Amino acid sequence: MANIILHHYEFSTFSEKVRIALGIKQATWQSVDIPGLPPRPLLSPLTGGYRRAPVMQVGADIYCDTHVILAALDRLFPEKPLVNTPHEGLARAIGFAWEREMWIPSIGVLVHYIGEHIPPEFLKDRKESYLGVDISKEAMAPQFAAHTQFVRGQIAWLTRALSERQFLFGDHVSAADLACWQTIFLLRKNCPPEVDALLGLASLNDWYQRILAFGHGTSSPLSPEDAFEIAKTSTPQAISHLPANGDADGLTDGTMVTVTPEDNAKVPVTGQLLATDAFEIVIRHRDAQAGDLNVHFPRLGYTVQAAA
Ligand SMILES: N[C@@H](CCC(=O)N[C@@H](CS)C(=O)NCC(=O)O)C(=O)O
C-alpha cells in the first residue's frame, strides 16, 4: 500500500476534511506538522510554490487541494468512495460551491467570536498573501449580519436535505458531506456554543457527530526533512487514471504550463503538462533539490496557461 504523507496543521479545517477522509478509509498515514503560515521551506519546493494546506504526498507525487486529494484517496482505497460514487457530479458540485461560497462568511462569524485572539502576523499573511481580505475582527464587523444571514441560509438547505437521511446522498458519506461539514467544524470547534442557535446548527448535530466519529485513521509523525527525502529518492508514478492528450484548453502534453488557483493564494506553479481530464491536471515540476515531482491539481478552481 502506498505510503500516504499529509502535510497539514491542526487548526486547518480543510486539513480536517482530509483527516476525516483518512478516518473513513481507516488509513494508516504519516503526518507532517507544518506551520499555520509560511515560510514552509521544505514543503514549498515539493509543491512548486502552491502554498495552501493541506498537501498530500505519496512518494514523489504531490496532491494540491482537497478536491484532488479525496479523488486520489478513492483510487488508493476504492472501498467507501467519497468522490467516485453514483452521485459523483453532485458530490463534486456541492463540495466546490459550498466551500467557495462559505469560506469568507464563515471566517466572518468566526472572528466575531475569537478575532481578538488572532496574532497580527497571521492577519497580515491572510490579507497580503492568502485571501486578499482583512479578516481582523474590526474589519469584518460591518459584514457580520450579512455573513450570519448567508451562513444561516446555507445551513437551512443543508438541514432540509439531511432531514430524512444519514448523509447527503443516503446511507454513505461523500465528499459533499465532508465539504459542508468542515466549515461547520471550523465554527463549532472554535466558537462558544451559542453559535448553534445563531446559525441554526442544532438540528444538524446527529449528522455532525456521525462524521466526527469517523476519526482520523492511524497516523505517525514524520519530519519535514524525512518527507523531503522520500520525495527526493522516489520516482513519480506512471499516470494511468488520466488519458494521454486530454484537453487542456489547446495545450498539448509536454508543454510548459503554469497552474494557478483562481480564488486566493494565486501562486503559479510551473511544470510540464503530463496529463489531464475534465477534473484533474498533472504537471511534472522539477526542483533543483527534490528532483522530478508529479504535482496534481483539480481543474475546477485553477487556471492553466502556457508558461511565458
Ligand atoms: N481549495 C483548497 C483550499 C485550501 C485552503 O484554503 N486551506 C487553508 C487552511 S484551512 C489555507 O491554505 N490557508 C492558508 C495557508 O495555510 O497557507 C482546498 O480544498 O484544499
PDBQT file of the ligand as one rigid body, heavy atoms in Angstrom, charges set to zero:
ROOT
HETATM    1  N1  LIG A 401      -9.375  24.790  -2.253  1.00  0.00    +0.000 N 
HETATM    2  C1  LIG A 401      -8.380  24.458  -1.259  1.00  0.00    +0.000 C 
HETATM    3  C2  LIG A 401      -8.479  25.433  -0.093  1.00  0.00    +0.000 C 
HETATM    4  C3  LIG A 401      -7.440  25.143   0.995  1.00  0.00    +0.000 C 
HETATM    5  C4  LIG A 401      -7.314  26.271   1.991  1.00  0.00    +0.000 C 
HETATM    6  O1  LIG A 401      -7.694  27.432   1.705  1.00  0.00    +0.000 OA
HETATM    7  N2  LIG A 401      -6.746  25.932   3.157  1.00  0.00    +0.000 N 
HETATM    8  C5  LIG A 401      -6.432  26.941   4.158  1.00  0.00    +0.000 C 
HETATM    9  C6  LIG A 401      -6.223  26.273   5.511  1.00  0.00    +0.000 C 
HETATM   10  S1  LIG A 401      -7.710  25.627   6.197  1.00  0.00    +0.000 SA
HETATM   11  C7  LIG A 401      -5.119  27.592   3.795  1.00  0.00    +0.000 C 
HETATM   12  O2  LIG A 401      -4.435  27.127   2.923  1.00  0.00    +0.000 OA
HETATM   13  N3  LIG A 401      -4.780  28.696   4.466  1.00  0.00    +0.000 N 
HETATM   14  C8  LIG A 401      -3.545  29.378   4.172  1.00  0.00    +0.000 C 
HETATM   15  C9  LIG A 401      -2.325  28.580   4.472  1.00  0.00    +0.000 C 
HETATM   16  O3  LIG A 401      -2.347  27.717   5.359  1.00  0.00    +0.000 OA
HETATM   17  O4  LIG A 401      -1.310  28.801   3.811  1.00  0.00    +0.000 OA
HETATM   18  C10 LIG A 401      -8.566  23.014  -0.831  1.00  0.00    +0.000 C 
HETATM   19  O5  LIG A 401      -9.670  22.464  -0.988  1.00  0.00    +0.000 OA
HETATM   20  O6  LIG A 401      -7.581  22.396  -0.417  1.00  0.00    +0.000 OA
ENDROOT
TORSDOF 0
